[in-house]
Amino acid sequence: MKKAFAFTLAETLIVIGVIGIVSALTLPNLNSSTGDKERVAKVKKIYQNLQDAFGRAEAVYVPFEEWFKSSDDSRQRTIRTGERISEFMKISKICGIESNGCFKNANYHRLNNSETERNIETNDKYYKLILADGSSVAISAARDEEVDATLSIFVDIDGFKGPHTFGKDLFVFGYVENQGVMPSGYGLSFSTLISNLKNGGLRAASWIIQYDNADYLQFTNNTGKCKNGNTVTEANPRCK
């Protein structure tokens, strides 16, 4: 008769404990990686949708640069732009320039956690809408010095979910003459872009579109040093 072998209760508890420790160490990194990939995918999708909507609007009407020749009023320019662009996007709700629940009624934060005074929901210089996928979009034809654009587009890819932070769920785009819709900061030098990403995050969409990652969320300083000790370079713009 063969003798059966089995783990003792103590041995089983040790194995379970080891599995628990390994899971605790690896799951946060796995969740972060999955979240970053989803963030990148959403930003690239909205970028494509905005480009397509502007292109189709210009084909139906006239080139964007000619939309405002008869008006110098920024509010009217904003409404006209919002109405024309929304014709060519899949919309679930249009709020216009009023505070009608298209954005969270709260100030947004920068990546360094400082609070901005930018409450998009209550600001009537934005034409606001919600896309079919739940993203919130705000369009403004008023000059925005911080974004450095005559026409700026703010997209909260998570809508009301939060964290309501530039570079995490709020991303900025603008219209560039002869190029169409571009991510804010497109064309900045690599070092300037890194510095902005650590402090503000307004140019995060540019990083994602150019480098296909959200590794700037791992930067520990303004030089692009990552939490794992690596430093990103223009040749290798990843923390890995």
C-alpha positions in Angstrom: 0.0 0.0 0.0 1.5 3.3 -1.1 1.7 6.1 1.4 -0.1 9.3 0.3 1.8 12.6 0.5 0.0 15.9 1.2 0.8 19.4 2.4 0.4 20.1 6.0 -1.8 23.0 7.1 1.3 25.1 7.9 2.8 24.5 4.5 -0.5 25.4 2.8 -0.7 28.7 4.8 2.8 29.5 3.8 2.1 29.0 0.1 -1.0 31.1 0.3 0.9 33.9 2.1 3.6 33.9 -0.6 1.0 34.1 -3.3 -0.6 37.0 -1.5 2.7 38.9 -1.2 3.5 38.4 -4.9 0.0 39.6 -5.8 0.3 42.7 -3.7 3.6 43.6 -5.4 2.5 42.9 -9.0 -1.2 43.8 -9.2 -0.7 47.6 -8.7 1.8 47.7 -11.5 -0.4 45.6 -13.7 -3.4 47.9 -13.0 -1.3 51.0 -13.7 -0.1 49.6 -17.0 -3.6 48.6 -18.1 -4.9 52.1 -17.1 -2.2 53.8 -19.1 -2.9 51.8 -22.2 -6.6 52.6 -21.9 -5.7 56.3 -21.5 -3.5 56.3 -24.5 -6.2 54.6 -26.6 -8.8 57.1 -25.6 -6.7 60.1 -26.3 -5.7 58.8 -29.8 -9.3 58.0 -30.5 -10.6 61.5 -29.6 -7.8 63.1 -31.5 -8.8 61.1 -34.7 -12.4 62.0 -34.1 -11.7 65.7 -33.7 -9.6 65.8 -36.9 -12.3 64.0 -38.8 -15.0 66.3 -37.5 -13.1 69.5 -38.4 -12.2 68.1 -41.8 -15.8 67.2 -42.6 -17.0 70.6 -41.3 -14.6 72.4 -43.5 -15.7 70.4 -46.5 -19.4 71.3 -45.9 -18.8 74.9 -45.0 -15.5 76.7 -45.8 -12.0 76.4 -44.4 -11.9 77.1 -40.7 -9.8 80.3 -41.1 -12.8 81.8 -42.9 -15.5 81.0 -40.3 -15.2 84.2 -38.4 -14.5 86.9 -40.9 -17.8 88.6 -40.2 -17.5 88.4 -36.4 -15.1 89.5 -33.7 -17.2 88.3 -30.8 -15.5 85.4 -29.1 -18.8 84.0 -27.7 -20.4 83.9 -31.2 -17.2 82.3 -32.6 -17.3 79.7 -29.9 -21.0 78.8 -30.5 -20.5 78.7 -34.3 -17.5 76.4 -34.0 -19.2 74.1 -31.4 -22.4 73.8 -33.5 -20.5 73.0 -36.7 -18.1 70.5 -35.2 -20.8 68.7 -33.2 -22.7 68.0 -36.5 -20.0 65.5 -37.3 -19.5 63.8 -34.0 -21.5 61.1 -32.2 -23.2 63.2 -29.4 -25.3 62.1 -26.5 -25.8 65.6 -25.0 -25.2 69.2 -26.0 -25.0 71.8 -23.3 -23.8 74.8 -25.4 -22.3 77.6 -23.4 -24.6 77.1 -20.4 -23.9 75.1 -17.3 -26.1 72.2 -18.1 -24.2 69.2 -16.7 -21.7 68.3 -19.5 -18.7 68.7 -17.1 -18.1 68.1 -13.4 -18.8 71.3 -11.5 -15.3 71.6 -10.0 -11.9 73.1 -10.7 -9.4 70.9 -12.5 -5.9 70.1 -11.0 -2.5 70.0 -12.5 -0.2 67.0 -12.4 1.7 68.5 -9.4 -1.7 68.5 -7.6 -2.1 72.3 -7.5 -5.7 73.4 -8.2 -6.4 75.6 -11.2 -9.2 78.1 -11.5 -10.5 76.4 -14.6 -14.0 75.3 -13.9 -15.2 74.4 -17.4 -18.8 73.6 -16.4 -19.6 77.1 -15.1 -17.5 79.1 -17.7 -19.6 80.4 -20.6 -16.6 80.8 -22.9 -16.8 77.0 -23.6 -19.3 75.3 -25.9 -19.8 72.0 -24.0 -21.1 68.6 -25.1 -20.9 64.9 -24.1 -19.9 62.3 -26.7 -21.6 58.9 -27.1 -18.7 57.2 -25.4 -19.1 59.4 -22.3 -16.2 61.8 -22.9 -16.9 65.5 -22.2 -15.7 68.0 -24.8 -15.4 71.8 -24.4 -14.6 74.1 -27.3 -13.5 77.7 -27.0 -12.7 80.3 -29.7 -11.5 82.8 -27.1 -7.8 83.3 -26.9 -6.3 81.1 -24.2 -2.8 82.3 -23.2 -2.1 79.3 -21.0 -2.9 76.9 -23.8 -1.4 79.3 -26.4 -4.1 78.8 -28.9 -6.9 80.9 -30.5 -9.1 77.8 -30.6 -8.8 75.4 -27.7 -10.5 72.0 -27.1 -10.6 70.4 -23.7 -11.5 66.7 -23.5 -12.3 64.8 -20.3 -12.0 61.2 -21.4 -13.7 59.9 -18.2 -16.5 62.5 -18.1 -17.7 62.8 -14.5 -15.6 60.0 -13.1 -12.5 62.0 -12.2 -9.7 62.5 -11.1 -10.3 65.8 -13.0 -6.6 66.3 -13.6 -4.7 67.6 -16.7 -2.7 64.7 -18.2 -4.8 62.0 -16.4 -8.3 62.5 -17.7 -8.3 66.0 -19.1 -6.4 66.6 -22.4 -6.0 69.7 -24.5 -6.1 70.2 -28.3 -6.0 73.3 -30.5 -6.4 74.3 -34.1 -3.2 75.1 -36.0 -3.5 76.9 -39.4 -2.8 74.6 -42.4 -2.5 71.6 -40.0 -5.9 71.3 -38.5 -6.5 70.0 -35.0 -3.3 69.3 -33.1 -2.5 68.3 -29.5 -1.5 71.2 -27.3 2.3 71.5 -27.2 2.9 69.8 -30.5 6.2 71.0 -31.9 7.7 71.9 -28.5 11.3 70.7 -27.8 11.6 67.4 -26.0 13.0 69.0 -22.8 10.3 71.7 -22.7 7.6 69.2 -23.1 8.9 67.1 -20.2 9.1 70.1 -17.9 5.5 71.0 -18.7 4.3 67.5 -18.2 5.7 67.2 -14.6 4.3 70.6 -13.5 1.1 71.3 -15.5 0.1 68.5 -17.7 -1.6 70.7 -20.3 0.6 69.3 -23.1 0.1 65.6 -22.2 -1.9 64.9 -25.3 1.1 65.9 -27.4 3.3 63.4 -25.5 0.8 60.6 -26.1 0.3 61.3 -29.8 4.0 61.6 -30.5 5.3 58.8 -28.3 2.3 56.4 -27.8 2.6 56.1 -24.0 1.7 57.8 -20.8 5.0 57.3 -19.0 5.1 61.0 -18.1 2.9 59.9 -15.1 6.0 58.2 -13.7 8.3 61.2 -13.9 9.7 62.3 -10.6 11.3 65.6 -11.8 11.4 68.0 -14.7 14.2 66.2 -16.5 12.2 63.0 -17.2 13.6 60.8 -14.5 11.2 57.9 -13.8 10.3 56.2 -10.6 12.3 53.1 -11.6 15.5 55.2 -11.9 15.6 55.4 -15.7 15.5 58.7 -17.5 13.6 59.1 -20.8 15.4 60.4 -23.9 14.1 61.6 -27.2 15.5 58.4 -28.7 13.8 56.2 -26.0 10.8 58.2 -24.6 9.8 55.4 -22.2 10.5 54.6 -18.6 11.0 50.9 -19.3 
